[in-house]
Amino acid sequence: MKRAFILLLLISVVSFAQLAGPKISATHNSYDFGNIRQNIFVEHDFVITNNGDALLIINEVKAPCDCTDAKTGTDTLIPGASTNINIKFNTIGREGHQQKYVYVYSNDKENPELRLSFTAEVIPDKPGADTSLAPKLVLNSNQHDFGQLKAGEIVEWVADFTNAGKSPLEIKEVKTSCGCTAVVVSEKEIQPGEKGNLKIKFDSTNKIGRLSRTVTILSNDSVYPEQTIVISAEVLAGK
């Protein structure tokens, strides 16, 4: 009995030691931008939380590639608090599959270096291709942040686009990364110089925390046949 008590005590001490101090964690450690155009900027927020019982201090956020900029919302987190690590990726001069890393250094003794990563497929221009008479899909914006939402709230955003080409633009398909996102296209065929839009509806039911979802447009644009819109929101738990 005495040995069992001592063993239980040792287990309790070890468990307490594992929980003591600041503990850094991310809601997700990786993110995929999907197919994106060359020569644009895209961004994403990683959510960092202090799951420990002492003050978490973020000493540095480092992105080894000069194509990536990373900033934190705050350098200190009390137990249970969260912040965003904002990642901006510059696709200028990039093409094909990309995988980049961001390192978050903190005073978490067990995990002093937290690694975040993102991937993307950068679609380049096609040199030498005659696109003078081709359709051209130009989005007014390739991202939208709904801001803070109450859990269960349904919001809508209209993404405008133009056919800047010389022949009819055909929207072949629109794909979403989540069933929580619905899209309605104003027209399947857009004449040269005319505008269209996508009505994007996001349902936050059964969602919580910082979220990002993608909408991918497939068209007969010969240079950028696939274009991606990133929508994001921070869903707050209902009272």
N, C-alpha and C positions, 0 to 999 in steps of 0.2 A: 504493500500500500504506500509506504514511504517513498519507494523508488518511483512509483507511478506518479505520485504528487510532484516529486522533483522534476520528472520528465515533462509533466504538464506545465510546470512553472517555467522550465527552459524554453519550451515551445512558445509560451505566452511572451516571454522576453524577446525571443527572436522575432515573433510576429510584430510586436510593438516597435522593435528597431527598424523593421522593414517599412513601417508606416510613418515613422518619425521623420521630421525634416520636410523640406520642400520636395514635391514630386511633379515633374513636368510630363504632360501627355498631350497628344493631338487627337482630335476627333477623327481625323484621317491623315495618314502620312504621305499619301500620293494622290495625284490628280491628273486626269487626261483631258487636254483641251480638244482632242479630236482633230479633225481637219480644219486648218486655218490658213488664211491667205498670207502670202509673203508681203513684207514691207508694212506691217501693222503692229500695234501693241495689243496684247491681251493681258488680263490680270485675273487673279484668284486670291481668295482669303482662306488661309489655314487657321483653324481655331485652336488656340493653346490654352490649357487649363492647369491650374495648380491643384493637384489632388492630395497634397500633403497637409501637414499641420503647422507649417512655418512659412515665413515669407519667401516667395520665389523671386529671385533676381535674374533677369535676362541680361547677361553681360554683353552679348554680341549676336547679331544676325548676319551671317556671311553667305554671299552668293559668289562662288569662284568664277563663274562666267560673266563677262562684262555685258552680255545680252540680257542679264537678269538683275532686277533691282528688288531688294527685299527690305521691308520696314515693319517694325512692330508698333502696335497701338500704344503700349505702355511697357516700361522696363521692370515694373514690380507688380507682383500679384499676391494678394492675401490668400489664405486657404479657401479653396472653392471658387475663386475668381477666374475669369477667362479674358483673353484678348485675341486680336487677330494679327496674323503675320501676313501682310499684303505682298503678293508676288506679282511683279510686272515683267512680262517677257517681250523682248523686241525681236521681231522676226526678220528685220532687215539683214540681208546677206545670208539668211538661213534657208535651207530647203531639205525636204525629206523628213525622215524620222528624227525627232529631237528628244533627248532625255537630259534634264538638268537637275541639279541638287541645290538645296539651301540648308545651311547648318545653323542651328540655334544653340548657343552656349549659355549655360545657366549654372546656378549654385546647387543644382540637384547632384549630390555626390555619387549616386548610383547611375545616373544618366546625364552626365555633364554635357554631352553632345547629342542633340536630337536632330536626326536627318529627315528632311522633307524632300519630296521629289515631284516632278511633273513631266509629262510627255506630251508630244504634239506631232502631227504630220503637217509640215509646212509645204503648201502647194506653190511651186514657183511659176513665174511667167514662162511661156514657151517661146524661146528665142527662134526667130526665123519663121514662125507661123504667121500666116496671113489672117489677121483678125479684123481687117478694115471693114468687112461686111458682116461680121459675126455679132450675135447678141451679147450684151454685157450687163450682168447683174451687179448693181452697186447698192449696197446697204447704207442707209443713213447712219446706223450704229450697229456694231456687232456684239454689244453687251448692254445689259440693263440690270440695275440693282433695285429691287422693290423696297429695300430698307427693312425696318422692323415690322413684323406681322404677328398677330395673335394666332395661336394654333387654331386651325379650322377656317381661317380667313381665306377667301378666294379673291385673287386680284388679276387684273388684265393689263397688258401693255401692247401697243400697236407698233410694230416694226415696219417702217416705210422703206421701200426700195424703188429703184428706177432702172429701166432698160436704157442704158447709155450707148447701146450698140446700134447697128444699122439694119438688123433683121429681127423678126419676132422672137421674144424670149419665152421659153416654155418651162414652167415649173413642173418637173416630172414627179417629184415626191418630197414630202417634208417628214423628217423623222425626229422623234424626241427621245431623250435618254431616260425618261421616267413616265409612268402612267399618270403621274400627278400633273403633267403638262399637256395641254390640248392646244392645237393650232388650227386656225381657219385661214385659208388663202383667199384673198379678194378675187383674184383672177388666175386662171391657169396659163393664160397666154397674154403677154404684155407687148404691145407694139412699141417700135423704136420711139424713144423720147417720152413714153408714158410711164406713169407710176402705179405701183401696187402696194399691198401691205399684207402683213401677217398679224392676225389677232392672236396673241399668245396668252393663254389663261393658265395660272398656276394655283393649284389647290394645296394648301398647307395642312390639310387634315392628316393627323397621325405623324406629323413631322415635327422636329424640334432641333434647335441649334442653327448654326450657319450652314446654308445649303447652296449648292450650285448645280444647275442643270443645263443641258445643251439642246438646241434645236438646229438640225442640219437640213439645209436646203439643197436639193439636187435639181440641176437645171441643164439646159443645153448651152450654157456659157462655155465656150471651148477652152478658155484659159483657166477659169475657176469653176469647174462643174459641181464642186461641193463647197458650200460655205456654211460656217457655223456661227450661231448666236449663243452667247452664254448669258443665262439669267441667274440671278442670285437673290437671296433673302436671308434674314435672320429671324427665325420663327421662335417666338417666346411662348413658354408654357402658359396655358390658361389658368386663371385663378379658380 
